[in-house]
Structures are given as structure tokens and as C-alpha cells.
């Protein structure tokens, strides 16, 4: 017997941010200020910041549902961050997102 879950699939958001020359330290600080508060938002399953050897920043997030990600995106913290982000970036963010198709450990979700 096979059962199917009616729970929404977790969604992931990931991408690269390239700082303008002279903005890496400030962008790193701003990104680090998002990590713990974002991990505390309802529905967050993963939230990680990486720094690449070439100076780009890589964000990886997993949310229990699209609704949880939408609530996170609507928080004053994230809205303020997004408003000021362009002054620190070289070009547009390279961002991707989609529904997670592999199963997520039940102990986390």
C-alpha cells in the first residue's frame, strides 16, 4: 500500500550575490544579520550563508511551504534588507527557487 502526503512540498531558495568593489564587508555584515532571525521565522527548515573564493555570497534556504516563504519575505527585516541591497551589489542577484522533490527528514519538517 502506498500513501501520499497532502502536505505542501518544501520550497528552496538559493542564489549568488556579487558585491560591488569595496562593499564585501558591509554586504557580509548585512547578510549575517539575517541568518538567526530568518532561522527563527515559522516554517524555516534551513538557512545558510556561504562565501565563495571568488568573493560572491551564496544563500541557501529551505521553507516548509511557499506560504512560509511569503511570510518571511514580508517581514520588515527582509523588506528593509531588500530595499538597501542594490547599493551593495554588482548586477542583479542570481536567484533560483522551486519545490523540493526529494523527501525531507520527518524529524526536521
Secondary structure, 3 states (H helix, E strand, C coil): CCCCCCCCCCEEEEEEECECCCCHHHHHHHHHHHHHHHHCCCCEEEEEEEECCCCCEEEEEEECCHHHHHHHHCCHHHHHHHHHHHHHECCCCEEEEEECCCCCCCCCC
